[in-house]
């Protein structure tokens, strides 16, 4: 929905609803009218030639399509790069293996990979790596399973995965490729029944496979967790059961559409929300009905192209804009009555849509909305209070005296808007006259504010011991000397600052085992690895300063510190 924004400026001297006072407050009135500009498909420059059963993936800010079959020339091995900035295609070095169709492709780090498929000599299991910097192909270790076609492939972090397909029999085996050792390892079989012509993609640290065919058309949908090497069935795809569909992922959502359901070719498209395990229908694919198309994403946009309509091969290429993705940040806790911890800064971010963004914060001291009732692409409209710096700052400092939900609405340059919310839990630690409750040796005591830090340094906790949220039993809601606003799990030894960052930030962590190998990695929300390094340590202390490359887009990233025993993850916000 679009908004007309009217700003009424008034001077206010006192704090409002727990928000720190500013010289001016801007009160935003939103008037809603019909007219959707998000959730749209846009025709882009056609691919070089008509093509069916091609393969595609993205590396960084470029897309790639190659191989496939052309009715006049047969199997193909040409390979092309798409630049979304210039909306243009450039031919690159031909694929290094035999010409083929129905291959599998994905990216790992800054390399692309293509393998398997059908050639003039039948199905194959060879596997090739493409380096866009040198524009060169190198053959790698053959796929660990049988030669096959119609398989599914995707990458998660630094590993690639291939499974299902057809080698004369329908398959459900599943394999992991490690480029560092150029080796394949068989993993747990795909959780569903054997099939071919399925769809696969990854979201963050999880992989997904769904739809396909095994004597009947399928619509089941499964999630793979590489950390446990296990499959979990998720909500069925909500379109009709089908095969030869196409898919991609953007941020924390997956997308599946088009294909054939045994009766009709399709042009419907559906969005999967990883957090709610639910599907929602989005705008129909704007091109003609088809199957066997290529799908991939670049940044916050999805792309679909080529394919077949009743034997008519296609070369058109389309971009999907899901609109604005908004994240208001992790929930926070403050301690009412202890001044150093009564306030917290909330920082949100947005991707997608059209920059620049305008940020509006509102508060609701009512029960938080049930996530299951929220609808993607619909918007929650409120009266908004902008921060004192106008409407361009994604951060706001709040000092609530009761648990409050804050709603962030982001409006892009075209007037499109989306919302997210964050809850600040308030724990009342007041006692006597201007004193503070502390849990000391399992006994609640009342001390002066000046004495709190000394108690925290010795393992005491703010709040009443009788309240589990204030005591040792709940690490997420207690305040100790190690708490940092960027912490998103129970491992408080890892600190990032500043977070959000505009480019440079520092990672600090105490590692008790000074001899243990440690690895720092950063991934984007699609699971792409953008940084990996073994940090320098001094007496077990890690202190590593990292500088984001200027080519990296702003948004949310995940920093991981990986040891032999565990992986600690932090959300990292890059405001470019």
C-alpha positions as CSV (number, residue, x, y, z in Angstrom):
1,X,0.0,0.0,0.0
2,X,1.2,3.5,-0.7
3,X,1.1,6.3,1.9
4,X,0.6,10.1,1.8
5,X,2.8,11.4,4.6
6,X,1.9,14.5,6.4
7,X,4.3,15.8,9.1
8,X,2.9,18.1,11.8
9,X,5.8,19.5,13.9
10,X,5.2,20.5,17.5
11,X,7.5,21.4,20.4
12,X,7.4,18.9,23.3
13,X,9.5,19.3,26.4
14,X,8.8,16.0,28.3
15,X,9.4,12.4,27.4
16,X,6.6,10.6,25.7
17,X,5.7,7.0,26.2
18,X,9.2,6.2,27.5
19,X,11.0,7.8,24.6
20,X,13.8,10.2,25.5
21,X,12.8,13.9,25.0
22,X,14.0,15.7,22.0
23,X,13.7,19.4,21.0
24,X,11.0,18.6,18.5
25,X,8.7,15.6,17.8
26,X,7.4,15.0,14.3
27,X,3.9,13.4,14.4
28,X,3.3,11.4,11.3
29,X,-0.3,11.0,10.1
30,X,-0.7,8.2,7.5
31,X,-3.4,8.3,4.9
32,X,-3.8,5.1,3.1
33,X,-5.0,4.6,-0.5
34,X,-5.0,1.8,-3.0
35,X,-2.2,1.2,-5.3
36,X,0.4,-1.6,-4.9
37,X,4.0,-0.9,-6.1
38,X,5.7,-3.8,-4.4
39,X,5.4,-7.5,-5.2
40,X,6.1,-6.9,-8.9
41,X,7.7,-8.6,-11.9
42,X,9.6,-6.4,-14.4
43,X,10.8,-7.6,-17.8
44,X,14.6,-7.2,-18.2
45,X,17.0,-7.7,-21.1
46,X,16.4,-11.1,-22.9
47,X,18.9,-13.9,-22.5
48,X,21.1,-14.4,-25.5
49,X,19.1,-17.2,-27.1
50,X,16.1,-19.4,-26.6
51,X,17.0,-22.1,-24.1
52,X,15.4,-25.0,-22.1
53,X,16.8,-26.9,-19.1
54,X,19.6,-24.4,-18.5
55,X,21.3,-23.8,-15.2
56,X,21.9,-20.6,-13.3
57,X,23.2,-19.0,-10.1
58,X,24.6,-15.7,-8.8
59,X,28.0,-14.7,-7.6
60,X,28.1,-11.5,-5.7
61,X,26.2,-8.8,-7.6
62,X,26.1,-10.7,-10.9
63,X,23.9,-13.6,-12.3
64,X,25.0,-16.4,-14.6
65,X,23.1,-18.7,-17.0
66,X,24.6,-21.5,-19.1
67,X,24.3,-24.9,-20.7
68,X,20.8,-26.2,-21.6
69,X,19.3,-27.1,-25.0
70,X,18.4,-25.2,-28.1
71,X,16.1,-26.8,-30.7
72,X,18.3,-25.7,-33.6
73,X,21.7,-26.4,-32.0
74,X,21.1,-29.2,-29.5
75,X,23.0,-29.3,-26.2
76,X,24.7,-26.0,-25.2
77,X,27.8,-25.1,-23.3
78,X,27.9,-21.3,-23.6
79,X,27.9,-19.3,-20.4
80,X,26.7,-15.7,-19.8
81,X,26.9,-13.1,-17.1
82,X,24.0,-10.7,-16.2
83,X,24.7,-7.3,-14.7
84,X,21.5,-5.9,-13.1
85,X,23.0,-2.4,-12.8
86,X,23.3,-2.1,-16.6
87,X,20.6,-4.7,-17.4
88,X,22.9,-6.4,-19.9
89,X,24.4,-9.8,-20.7
90,X,28.1,-10.5,-21.4
91,X,29.4,-13.8,-22.8
92,X,32.0,-15.5,-20.7
93,X,34.2,-18.5,-21.2
94,X,32.3,-21.6,-22.3
95,X,31.5,-24.2,-19.7
96,X,34.5,-26.5,-19.4
97,X,32.7,-29.8,-19.7
98,X,30.7,-31.3,-22.5
99,X,27.6,-29.5,-23.7
100,X,24.6,-30.6,-21.7
101,X,21.1,-29.9,-20.3
102,X,19.5,-30.6,-16.9
103,X,22.8,-29.9,-15.0
104,X,23.0,-28.6,-11.4
105,X,24.6,-25.3,-10.4
106,X,25.4,-23.3,-7.3
107,X,28.0,-20.9,-5.8
108,X,30.4,-21.2,-2.9
109,X,32.3,-18.1,-1.7
110,X,33.1,-16.3,-5.0
111,X,33.2,-19.3,-7.3
112,X,30.4,-21.0,-9.3
113,X,29.9,-24.7,-9.8
114,X,28.2,-26.7,-12.5
115,X,28.0,-30.5,-12.9
116,X,25.9,-33.6,-13.7
117,X,23.3,-33.5,-16.4
118,X,22.6,-35.1,-19.8
119,X,25.0,-35.1,-22.7
120,X,25.2,-36.7,-26.1
121,X,26.9,-39.6,-24.4
122,X,24.2,-39.9,-21.7
123,X,24.1,-38.7,-18.1
124,X,27.3,-37.7,-16.4
125,X,28.8,-37.0,-12.9
126,X,31.6,-34.6,-13.8
127,X,31.8,-31.3,-11.8
128,X,33.4,-28.0,-12.7
129,X,34.4,-24.8,-10.9
130,X,34.1,-21.3,-12.5
131,X,36.3,-18.4,-11.3
132,X,34.7,-15.0,-12.4
133,X,38.0,-13.2,-11.8
134,X,40.0,-15.2,-14.2
135,X,37.0,-16.2,-16.3
136,X,38.2,-19.8,-16.3
137,X,36.8,-23.3,-15.7
138,X,38.7,-26.0,-13.7
139,X,37.5,-29.6,-13.4
140,X,37.0,-30.8,-9.8
141,X,36.3,-34.1,-8.2
142,X,33.5,-36.0,-9.8
143,X,30.1,-36.0,-8.0
144,X,30.2,-38.7,-5.3
145,X,26.9,-40.3,-6.3
146,X,25.8,-41.9,-9.6
147,X,25.7,-40.1,-12.9
148,X,22.3,-38.5,-13.2
149,X,20.0,-35.7,-14.5
150,X,17.2,-33.7,-13.0
151,X,18.9,-33.3,-9.6
152,X,18.7,-30.4,-7.1
153,X,21.7,-28.3,-5.9
154,X,22.3,-25.4,-3.5
155,X,25.0,-24.1,-1.2
156,X,25.0,-23.4,2.5
157,X,28.0,-21.4,3.8
158,X,31.2,-23.0,2.5
159,X,29.7,-26.2,1.3
160,X,27.6,-27.3,-1.7
161,X,24.9,-29.9,-1.8
162,X,23.4,-32.1,-4.5
163,X,20.6,-34.6,-4.2
164,X,17.6,-36.4,-5.7
165,X,17.4,-36.8,-9.5
166,X,17.3,-39.7,-12.0
167,X,20.0,-42.3,-13.0
168,X,17.5,-44.8,-14.5
169,X,15.9,-44.9,-11.1
170,X,14.5,-42.0,-9.0
171,X,17.0,-40.9,-6.3
172,X,16.9,-39.5,-2.8
173,X,20.6,-39.7,-1.8
174,X,22.2,-36.4,-0.8
175,X,25.8,-35.3,-1.0
176,X,28.0,-32.5,0.4
177,X,30.9,-30.9,-1.5
178,X,33.8,-29.3,0.3
179,X,35.8,-27.1,-2.0
180,X,38.7,-26.8,0.5
181,X,39.4,-30.5,0.1
182,X,37.8,-31.0,-3.3
183,X,35.8,-33.9,-1.9
184,X,32.3,-35.3,-1.6
185,X,30.7,-36.8,1.5
186,X,27.4,-38.6,1.5
187,X,24.9,-37.1,4.0
188,X,21.5,-38.2,5.3
189,X,19.1,-39.1,2.5
190,X,16.6,-36.5,1.5
191,X,13.7,-36.7,4.0
192,X,10.9,-37.2,1.4
193,X,10.3,-39.9,-1.2
194,X,12.6,-40.4,-4.2
195,X,12.0,-37.8,-7.0
196,X,13.2,-35.8,-9.8
197,X,12.5,-32.2,-11.2
198,X,12.3,-30.9,-7.6
199,X,13.2,-27.3,-6.5
200,X,16.0,-26.5,-4.0
201,X,17.4,-23.4,-2.4
202,X,19.0,-22.3,0.9
203,X,18.0,-19.7,3.5
204,X,20.7,-18.7,5.9
205,X,22.1,-21.9,7.5
206,X,19.3,-24.3,6.2
207,X,18.6,-25.9,2.9
208,X,15.2,-26.7,1.4
209,X,13.9,-29.2,-1.2
210,X,10.3,-29.5,-2.4
211,X,7.9,-30.4,-5.2
212,X,8.9,-32.8,-8.0
213,X,7.6,-36.1,-9.3
214,X,7.5,-39.7,-8.2
215,X,4.7,-41.3,-10.2
216,X,2.6,-38.5,-8.8
217,X,3.2,-34.8,-8.6
218,X,4.6,-33.7,-5.2
219,X,4.1,-30.6,-3.0
220,X,5.9,-31.7,0.2
221,X,8.6,-29.4,1.5
222,X,11.7,-30.3,3.6
223,X,14.4,-28.5,5.5
224,X,18.0,-29.7,5.9
225,X,20.1,-28.7,8.8
226,X,23.8,-29.4,8.1
227,X,24.8,-28.9,11.8
228,X,22.7,-32.0,12.7
229,X,22.7,-33.7,9.2
230,X,19.0,-34.1,9.5
231,X,15.8,-33.4,7.6
232,X,12.5,-32.0,9.0
233,X,9.3,-31.8,7.0
234,X,7.9,-28.3,6.9
235,X,4.6,-26.9,5.7
236,X,3.6,-28.3,2.3
237,X,3.9,-26.0,-0.7
238,X,0.5,-24.3,-1.0
239,X,0.3,-24.2,-4.8
240,X,-0.8,-27.3,-6.7
241,X,1.6,-30.3,-6.6
242,X,4.0,-30.0,-9.6
243,X,7.4,-30.6,-11.1
244,X,9.8,-28.5,-13.2
245,X,9.1,-25.5,-11.0
246,X,11.7,-22.8,-10.3
247,X,12.8,-21.1,-7.1
248,X,15.2,-18.8,-5.3
249,X,15.5,-17.1,-1.9
250,X,15.6,-13.5,-0.8
251,X,16.6,-12.5,2.8
252,X,14.7,-15.0,5.1
253,X,12.1,-16.0,2.5
254,X,12.0,-18.7,-0.2
255,X,10.1,-18.5,-3.5
256,X,8.7,-21.3,-5.7
257,X,6.5,-21.0,-8.8
258,X,5.7,-21.8,-12.4
259,X,6.1,-25.5,-13.5
260,X,3.7,-28.2,-14.6
261,X,1.0,-29.9,-12.3
262,X,-0.1,-32.7,-14.7
263,X,-2.9,-30.6,-16.1
264,X,-1.6,-27.2,-16.8
265,X,1.5,-25.2,-17.1
266,X,1.6,-22.6,-14.2
267,X,2.5,-19.0,-13.7
268,X,1.6,-18.7,-10.0
269,X,4.3,-17.9,-7.5
270,X,4.5,-18.5,-3.7
271,X,6.6,-17.1,-0.9
272,X,7.8,-19.3,2.0
273,X,8.4,-17.5,5.4
274,X,11.1,-19.4,7.2
275,X,10.2,-17.9,10.6
276,X,6.5,-18.8,10.6
277,X,6.8,-21.9,8.4
278,X,4.0,-20.6,6.2
279,X,3.3,-20.0,2.5
280,X,1.6,-17.0,0.9
281,X,0.7,-16.4,-2.7
282,X,2.4,-13.4,-4.3
283,X,2.1,-11.8,-7.7
284,X,1.9,-14.3,-10.6
285,X,5.0,-14.6,-12.8
286,X,4.5,-11.9,-15.5
287,X,5.9,-13.9,-18.4
288,X,4.1,-16.6,-20.2
289,X,3.3,-20.0,-18.7
290,X,6.3,-22.3,-18.6
291,X,8.4,-25.0,-16.9
292,X,12.1,-25.8,-16.7
293,X,13.1,-22.1,-16.2
294,X,16.2,-20.9,-14.4
295,X,15.8,-19.1,-11.1
296,X,18.3,-17.3,-8.8
297,X,18.5,-14.1,-6.7
298,X,20.9,-11.1,-6.7
299,X,20.7,-9.1,-3.5
300,X,17.1,-8.4,-2.7
301,X,15.8,-9.2,-6.2
302,X,14.8,-12.6,-7.7
303,X,15.2,-13.6,-11.4
304,X,13.4,-16.1,-13.6
305,X,14.2,-16.7,-17.3
306,X,14.3,-19.2,-20.2
307,X,12.3,-22.4,-20.1
308,X,9.6,-24.0,-22.2
309,X,5.9,-23.4,-23.1
310,X,4.6,-26.5,-24.9
311,X,7.8,-27.1,-26.7
312,X,8.4,-23.4,-27.5
313,X,11.7,-22.5,-25.9
314,X,12.0,-19.1,-24.2
315,X,14.7,-16.4,-23.7
316,X,12.8,-13.7,-21.8
317,X,14.2,-12.8,-18.4
318,X,12.2,-11.3,-15.5
319,X,13.1,-9.5,-12.2
320,X,11.0,-10.0,-9.0
321,X,10.9,-7.2,-6.4
322,X,9.4,-8.4,-3.1
323,X,9.4,-4.8,-1.8
324,X,10.9,-3.7,1.5
325,X,12.3,-6.1,4.0
326,X,12.3,-4.6,7.5
327,X,14.1,-5.8,10.7
328,X,13.6,-3.9,13.9
329,X,16.4,-5.8,15.6
330,X,16.4,-8.3,18.5
331,X,14.2,-7.9,21.6
332,X,15.8,-6.1,24.4
333,X,15.7,-5.9,28.3
334,X,16.0,-2.8,30.5
335,X,16.1,-2.5,34.3
336,X,13.8,0.1,35.7
337,X,15.3,1.8,38.7
338,X,19.0,1.3,37.8
339,X,19.8,4.4,35.7
340,X,22.7,3.0,33.7
341,X,20.4,0.3,32.3
342,X,17.0,2.0,32.1
343,X,17.4,2.9,28.5
344,X,18.3,1.1,25.3
345,X,18.9,2.1,21.7
346,X,16.8,0.3,19.1
347,X,18.3,0.0,15.6
348,X,16.4,-1.3,12.6
349,X,17.4,-1.7,9.0
350,X,15.7,-2.2,5.6
351,X,16.6,-3.8,2.3
352,X,14.8,-4.0,-1.0
353,X,12.5,-1.4,-2.4
354,X,14.0,1.9,-3.6
355,X,16.4,3.9,-1.4
356,X,16.5,6.2,0.4
357,X,14.4,4.9,3.3
358,X,12.6,6.9,5.9
359,X,12.2,5.3,9.3
360,X,9.2,5.9,11.7
361,X,9.1,4.4,15.2
362,X,5.8,4.0,17.1
363,X,5.1,2.2,20.4
364,X,2.4,-0.1,21.6
365,X,2.2,-0.9,25.3
366,X,-0.3,-3.7,24.5
367,X,0.1,-7.4,24.0
368,X,2.3,-8.1,21.0
369,X,0.5,-9.2,17.8
370,X,0.3,-12.9,17.1
371,X,2.8,-13.5,14.3
372,X,0.6,-16.1,12.7
373,X,-2.0,-13.4,12.0
374,X,0.4,-11.1,10.1
375,X,0.3,-11.0,6.4
376,X,3.3,-10.3,4.2
377,X,2.8,-7.4,1.7
378,X,0.0,-5.9,3.8
379,X,0.9,-3.0,6.1
380,X,0.1,-2.1,9.7
381,X,-0.8,1.6,9.8
382,X,-0.3,3.7,13.0
383,X,0.3,7.2,14.1
384,X,4.1,7.4,14.2
385,X,6.5,9.4,16.3
386,X,9.7,10.2,14.4
387,X,12.9,10.6,16.3
388,X,14.4,14.0,16.9
389,X,16.6,13.8,13.8
390,X,13.6,13.7,11.5
391,X,12.8,10.6,9.5
392,X,16.2,9.3,8.2
393,X,17.6,7.7,11.3
394,X,17.0,4.0,11.9
395,X,17.9,4.2,15.6
396,X,15.9,5.5,18.6
397,X,16.7,5.5,22.3
398,X,13.8,4.4,24.6
399,X,13.4,4.3,28.3
400,X,10.1,2.5,29.0
401,X,8.8,1.9,32.5
402,X,6.7,-1.1,31.4
403,X,7.2,-3.8,28.8
404,X,6.6,-2.2,25.5
405,X,6.4,-3.2,21.8
406,X,8.0,-0.7,19.4
407,X,6.9,-0.7,15.8
408,X,9.2,0.3,13.0
409,X,7.7,1.4,9.8
410,X,10.0,2.0,6.8
411,X,8.8,4.0,3.8
412,X,11.0,3.9,0.6
413,X,11.5,6.5,-2.0
414,X,8.4,5.3,-3.9
415,X,6.1,5.5,-0.9
416,X,6.0,1.7,-0.3
417,X,6.1,0.7,3.3
418,X,6.6,-2.3,5.6
419,X,6.8,-2.8,9.3
420,X,8.5,-4.9,12.0
421,X,8.4,-4.8,15.7
422,X,10.7,-5.3,18.7
423,X,9.7,-5.8,22.4
424,X,11.6,-4.2,25.2
425,X,11.0,-6.1,28.4
426,X,11.1,-4.0,31.6
427,X,12.3,-5.6,34.9
428,X,11.5,-3.4,37.9
429,X,14.5,-3.4,40.3
430,X,13.5,-0.5,42.5
431,X,13.5,-0.9,46.3
432,X,13.5,1.4,49.4
433,X,14.6,4.9,48.6
434,X,16.5,5.1,45.3
435,X,18.0,1.7,45.9
436,X,18.3,-1.3,43.7
437,X,17.4,-5.0,44.1
438,X,20.3,-7.5,43.5
439,X,20.3,-11.3,43.8
440,X,23.3,-12.0,46.0
441,X,24.1,-15.6,47.0
442,X,20.5,-16.6,46.2
443,X,19.2,-13.9,48.5
444,X,17.6,-10.6,47.4
445,X,19.3,-7.6,48.9
446,X,18.7,-3.8,48.5
447,X,21.8,-1.8,47.7
448,X,22.7,1.7,46.4
449,X,23.2,2.1,42.7
450,X,26.8,3.0,43.2
451,X,27.5,-0.5,44.6
452,X,25.8,-2.4,41.7
453,X,28.8,-2.7,39.4
454,X,30.9,-4.3,42.2
455,X,28.2,-6.9,42.8
456,X,27.8,-7.7,39.1
457,X,31.5,-8.2,38.8
458,X,31.4,-10.9,41.4
459,X,28.5,-12.8,39.8
460,X,25.5,-11.2,41.3
461,X,22.4,-10.3,39.2
462,X,20.0,-7.4,39.1
463,X,16.5,-8.1,40.3
464,X,14.6,-10.3,42.8
465,X,16.0,-13.8,43.2
466,X,12.4,-15.0,43.5
467,X,11.8,-14.0,39.9
468,X,13.4,-16.4,37.5
469,X,13.7,-13.7,34.9
470,X,16.0,-11.8,37.2
471,X,18.0,-14.7,38.5
472,X,20.6,-17.2,37.2
473,X,18.0,-19.5,35.6
474,X,17.4,-17.1,32.7
475,X,20.6,-15.8,31.2
476,X,18.7,-14.0,28.4
477,X,16.9,-11.6,30.8
478,X,19.6,-10.9,33.5
479,X,22.0,-8.1,33.6
480,X,25.6,-9.0,34.4
481,X,28.8,-7.2,33.8
482,X,29.3,-9.1,30.5
483,X,25.9,-8.1,28.8
484,X,26.3,-6.3,25.5
485,X,23.4,-5.0,23.3
486,X,24.6,-7.0,20.3
487,X,24.3,-10.4,22.1
488,X,21.7,-12.7,20.5
489,X,22.4,-16.0,22.3
490,X,23.6,-17.1,25.7
491,X,27.3,-16.9,25.0
492,X,28.1,-13.5,26.5
493,X,31.9,-13.8,25.9
494,X,31.6,-12.6,22.3
495,X,31.3,-8.9,21.7
496,X,30.9,-6.9,18.5
497,X,31.3,-3.1,18.5
498,X,30.2,-0.8,17.0
499,X,27.0,-2.7,16.0
500,X,25.5,-1.4,13.8
501,X,28.6,-0.5,11.9
502,X,29.3,1.8,9.0
503,X,32.2,-0.3,7.8
504,X,34.8,-1.1,10.4
505,X,34.1,-3.0,13.6
506,X,35.9,-5.1,16.2
507,X,35.3,-8.7,17.4
508,X,36.4,-9.5,21.0
509,X,36.1,-12.9,22.7
510,X,37.7,-14.7,25.6
511,X,38.5,-18.3,24.6
512,X,39.5,-20.4,27.6
513,X,41.2,-23.0,25.5
514,X,44.1,-21.0,24.1
515,X,45.2,-24.0,21.9
516,X,41.8,-24.5,20.3
517,X,41.4,-23.6,16.6
518,X,39.1,-20.7,16.1
519,X,37.5,-19.4,12.8
520,X,35.6,-16.1,12.2
521,X,33.1,-16.2,9.4
522,X,30.5,-13.7,8.1
523,X,27.6,-14.7,6.0
524,X,24.8,-12.7,4.4
525,X,21.1,-13.7,4.9
526,X,21.3,-16.0,1.8
527,X,24.1,-18.0,3.4
528,X,26.8,-16.5,1.1
529,X,30.2,-16.5,2.9
530,X,31.8,-13.0,2.6
531,X,34.5,-13.3,5.2
532,X,36.6,-16.1,6.7
533,X,39.7,-15.8,8.8
534,X,41.6,-17.4,11.6
535,X,42.1,-14.6,14.1
536,X,45.3,-13.8,16.1
537,X,45.0,-14.6,19.8
538,X,46.9,-13.5,22.8
539,X,46.6,-15.7,25.9
540,X,43.2,-16.9,24.7
541,X,42.0,-13.3,24.0
542,X,40.6,-12.7,20.5
543,X,40.6,-9.1,19.3
544,X,40.1,-8.8,15.5
545,X,39.2,-5.6,13.6
546,X,37.3,-6.2,10.4
547,X,36.7,-3.8,7.5
548,X,33.7,-4.4,5.2
549,X,34.6,-4.2,1.5
550,X,33.1,-1.2,-0.2
551,X,31.3,-3.5,-2.7
552,X,29.3,-5.2,0.1
553,X,25.7,-4.1,0.3
554,X,24.2,-2.7,3.5
555,X,21.9,-4.9,5.6
556,X,21.9,-7.7,8.1
557,X,24.8,-10.2,8.3
558,X,25.6,-13.1,10.6
559,X,29.1,-13.3,12.2
560,X,30.1,-16.7,13.5
561,X,32.9,-17.7,15.8
562,X,33.5,-21.4,15.2
563,X,35.4,-23.6,17.6
564,X,35.7,-27.4,17.8
565,X,32.9,-27.6,20.4
566,X,30.5,-24.8,19.4
567,X,29.5,-22.1,17.0
568,X,28.5,-18.7,18.4
569,X,26.5,-16.4,16.1
570,X,25.8,-12.7,16.3
571,X,23.6,-10.5,14.1
572,X,25.6,-7.7,12.5
573,X,24.0,-4.6,11.0
574,X,25.9,-2.8,8.2
575,X,24.6,0.7,7.6
576,X,26.3,1.7,4.4
